[in-house]
Amino acid sequence: MQLTAPTPTTERRRTGPRDADGMAVASFILGLLGLLVLNLFLGPIAIALAGVALWRGTTRKGRAYLGLGLGIADLVVLVAFMQADNSVSWSF
């Protein structure tokens, strides 16, 4: 346990790649969930998380691209159902 402030010689943990991997997984899950519910909100969030994960250099590029694709699919499904119902929201 370290009780003093870290000095420049103290090695710091890099959390960037781990955070980017978490964002890639989160974008995939939110994009998948957005196909069923709340696609107006979850689609753009999935797109943003996937973009940030790819920009930060995630090691899970496939999952980030899937999250990006699913986020775009969320918005396409929303537009398709809005056109079919002639309303701002859709229901079964």
C-alpha positions in Angstrom: 0.0 0.0 0.0 1.3 3.4 -1.0 0.7 6.3 1.4 2.6 9.0 -0.4 1.9 10.6 -3.7 3.4 8.8 -6.7 6.7 10.1 -7.9 7.8 10.2 -11.5 9.9 7.1 -11.1 6.9 5.1 -9.8 5.4 3.0 -12.5 1.8 3.9 -13.2 -0.8 1.5 -14.5 -2.1 2.2 -18.0 -5.9 1.8 -18.0 -6.4 3.2 -21.5 -6.5 -0.1 -23.5 -8.6 -1.8 -20.8 -11.1 1.1 -20.8 -11.2 1.0 -24.6 -12.0 -2.7 -24.5 -14.7 -2.1 -22.0 -16.2 0.5 -24.3 -16.1 -1.9 -27.2 -18.0 -4.5 -25.2 -20.5 -1.9 -23.9 -21.2 -0.6 -27.4 -21.9 -4.2 -28.6 -24.3 -4.9 -25.7 -26.1 -1.6 -25.9 -26.4 -1.9 -29.7 -27.8 -5.4 -29.3 -30.2 -4.3 -26.6 -31.2 -1.3 -28.6 -32.7 -3.5 -31.3 -35.4 -4.5 -28.8 -36.0 -1.4 -26.6 -35.1 2.3 -26.5 -33.3 2.3 -29.8 -33.6 6.1 -30.0 -31.3 6.4 -27.0 -29.2 3.2 -27.1 -28.3 3.4 -30.8 -26.4 6.7 -30.6 -24.8 5.7 -27.4 -23.5 2.5 -29.0 -22.2 4.4 -32.0 -20.4 6.9 -29.7 -18.9 4.2 -27.5 -17.7 2.2 -30.5 -16.2 5.3 -32.1 -14.3 6.2 -28.9 -13.1 2.6 -28.4 -11.8 2.5 -31.9 -10.1 5.9 -31.6 -8.4 4.8 -28.3 -7.1 1.7 -30.0 -9.0 -1.1 -28.5 -7.8 -4.7 -28.9 -11.4 -5.8 -29.5 -11.9 -4.1 -32.8 -14.4 -6.7 -34.0 -16.7 -6.1 -31.1 -16.4 -2.3 -31.5 -17.3 -2.6 -35.2 -20.2 -4.9 -34.3 -21.4 -2.3 -31.7 -21.1 0.4 -34.4 -23.1 -1.6 -36.9 -25.7 -2.5 -34.3 -26.0 1.1 -33.3 -26.6 2.1 -36.9 -29.1 -0.8 -37.2 -31.0 0.5 -34.2 -31.6 3.8 -35.9 -32.5 2.2 -39.2 -35.0 -0.1 -37.4 -36.4 3.0 -35.6 -36.9 4.9 -38.9 -38.4 1.9 -40.6 -41.0 1.4 -37.8 -41.7 5.1 -37.7 -42.4 5.1 -41.4 -44.7 2.1 -41.0 -46.7 3.6 -38.1 -46.6 7.2 -39.3 -45.6 8.3 -35.7 -42.6 9.3 -33.7 -42.5 6.1 -31.7 -43.3 2.5 -32.6 -45.1 -0.4 -30.9 -46.2 -3.9 -31.8 
